[in-house]
Amino acid sequence: MISASQIVKMYHPLHEADIQKFVNVMDKLFDKYNPPTHLQQIRKLQGLSQSQLAFKSGVSKRVIQAYEQREKILIKQMLQM
């Protein structure tokens, strides 16, 4: 998670920069703190979309999305259906 204090620290170096620069910095921080799940890494290495993996595995696309986004409560609820 990116803290508010980290964002505040970016003010001075970025306050006059183009908004896209801030977006790029935030994207990098997001990637650093939210690495892809093992499932997502393997899926991408195999060249599969979430829809293709859902079809091949017999699991709904929504469950795959939830897992890749680490929505643990949602996954537990979906698996109980």
Buried (B, 14 or more C-beta within 10 A) or exposed (E): EEEEEEBEEBEEEBEEEEEEEBEEBBEEBEEEEEEEBEEBEEBEEEEBEBEBBBEEEEBEBBBBBBBBEEBEEBBEEBEEE
